[in-house]
Amino acid sequence: MNRFDLQSHLSDVYAHFPEAEKRPIIGITGNYEDLTCKLGRGYYQSVVEAGGVPVVIPPVADKHVIVNTLEHIDALILSGGGDINPLWAGEDPSPKLHGINQERDLPELLIARLAYNRQIPMLGICRGIQTLATALGGKVRQDISDVATVKHSQDADRSEATHRVKIEQDSVLYSIYGHENLMVNSFHHQAVSEAGDKFKVVAKSADGIVEAMESSEFKSILGVQWHPECMADGLPLFQWLVGEAKCFHEAHRTHDRVLTLDTHCDTPMFFPQGIHFDHRDSKILVDLHKMTEGRQDATIMVAYLPQPTVNPTAFADDIFDQIEVIVSQNSDYIRIASTPHDLWMNKHMGLKSIMLGIENGIAIDGKLENLQHFVDRGIVYMTLCHNGDNDICDSASKTNHTHHGVSAFGEQVIKEMNRLGVIVDMSHAGEESFYQALEISSKPIVCSHSSARALCDHPRNLTDDQMRALAAKGGVAQTTIYHGFLKKDGEATINDVMAHLEHAIDVMGIDHVGLGTDFDGDGGVRGLADSSELINFTRRLLARRFSEQDIQKIWGGNFLRVMEEVQRNVKR
């Protein structure tokens, strides 16, 4: 091919379809100097060599620019450069501070924080690791000269390694390089002094200076103090990032096609605190921002009723009134749904959905006719009890075995729910209640937020026999992420969620499982802490080679099958 013959180059492009293989888009923050956005060639060349498509992100603090940029990239590199102004960390500048770059500080701190919210993979390099720390709760030492005994600002060529760092074996960084000693280059007089609770330090130099940190929350985030883009052995870091970007992109596209439904959240419990559903409100785990960040389409918000509740029907009505107000105030973005068709139509229109449920059958106040009232309000399921027996059935927790299962009134309730097209939810119910409800109900039942007792021996969880009986009647059990139902001792994490889900699949089959987070009802674990992190659940499913069809079943498809069967021939 003639190097200077444009047509020859175009012919090479046009000779194939698609014109190019799909590669992840890697955004790289640009440096700023002399009224110019600059970027060292090592950054973008390393991304290309690793199999990504580099895009330079200029230092612009406009929120619309940043958010739209994040919508179109699959990973982010925070590049090196001058000092960060310590005022961003609430500290006065030290006399040893070098040149700061105020054009970069705010744009990069914003983009790092917003990329973190969206679970976008990130690699911070030199200044970039310090940006991660400053943006996400860590601290940066303004000058390391009083503690450093290793030379951290080398005179040698940038491609030459000049000192050693020791990598923690239980780390992503160790899995990338495969050994604990790594020779690196060094061009800095600042360093991370505290990683904060979102990161863990995974490499240090001989003098104790932090050389690398990575996410402590199972996120694809890694920061290094050296410049791998200048070194011959730096490519593995970029290959790691591009690999994570591919996984993120696949999860992103999967969420475009499947409908993601969380079958249980208790967010209305926080309404009395004056929450702002259209804000990223720190008081709640589910809001419009977090649902958007995690690519969540729908949630079932429940009216939870503690025992006892005075005037329980009015109590539940008040919660549903508040949900309706929130939806009406944000009708451009979210709607109430009561059928699977509603959910899919909302998704096709780019809208999110809230479904309504009742948690604790005391809401009907002992009156069968109140079920029709709540059907008219739009409920899709009712959890027959909560912690403690009620007039419908005995509970799994705090039970006195009042009825030895389902009461005579409870049998009427279940049959009326069948008639009206309301799903019977047996989460919180005792074993006798569970098995009796299975026999009484002519329609499949669900456990909207229950995990596996074989992995965590708690009466709220389902035994394997219960799971098998539930599946035999066409029902579903939605794995919950309440820590006390996932692990008896120690901290439960996303790994435990996956273990419970996979156990349920092993026992019941893929057609009878799902996810009911119990967010804002004390649900949420490290790795799946709120709605913004739900795309991480999909990434785990994809990593386990679940097909998209099976992912849809897990992400609400099985639950919707039950809903369709329960609602069949019932006017809604």
ABEGO torsion letter per residue (X at the ends): XBAABAAAAAAAAAABOBABBBBBBBBBBBBBBGGBBBBBAAAAAAAAAAGBBBBBBBBBABAAAAAAAAAABABBBBBBEBBBBAAAAGBBBBAABBBBBAAAAAAAAAAAAAAAAAGBBBBBBEAAAAAAAAAAGBBBBABAAAABABBABBABBAABBABBBBBBABBAAAAAAGBABBBBBBBBABBBABAEAABBBABBBAAGBBABBBBAAGBBBBBBABBAAABAAAAAAAAAAAAAAAAAAAAAAAAAABBBBBABBAAAAAAAAGBBAABBBAABABBAAAAAAAGBABBBBBBBBBOBBBGAAAAAAAAAAAAAAAAAAAAAABBBBABAAAAAAAAAAGBBBBBBBBBEAAAAGGBAAAAAAAAAAGBABBBABBBEBBAABBBABGBAGAAGEBBAAAAAAAAAAAAAGBBBBABGBBAAAAAAAAAABABBBBBABBBBAAABBBAABBBAAAAAAAAAAGBBBBBBABAAAABABEBBBAAAAAAAAAAAAAAAEAAABBBBAGBGAGBEBBGBABAAAAAAAAAAAAAAGBBAAAAAAAAGAAAAAAAAAAABGBBX
